[in-house]
């Protein structure tokens, strides 16, 4: 989880470990907190924690990420295990 200075949650990254493999989903970041590097910071912190726990492989389940976000993920050395595009914007 990531929090803003007031303590409100603004980002999350789901992670699970299976032996030497750590799997994660791409981070969710509130709209107001996007564009500040929080997504990348969440990914890096998860990778660092996985490495400290003995993980030798990291896989990523990507949900609706842009081509630029996927390129950033691959540049970090993340292996994209599953990519699910989101074709329509939510109108909530």
NORTA-V952366 format. One record per helix or strand. SS is the DSSP state (2 for helix, 1 for strand). FROM is the first residue (numbers start at 1). LEN is the number of residues. If there is no record, write none. Layout:
# NORTA-V952366
{{SS	FROM	LEN} {SS	FROM	LEN}}
This chain:
# NORTA-V952366
{{1	2	2} {1	9	4} {1	15	4} {1	21	5} {1	28	2} {2	31	3} {2	38	15} {1	57	7} {2	67	9} {1	79	6}}
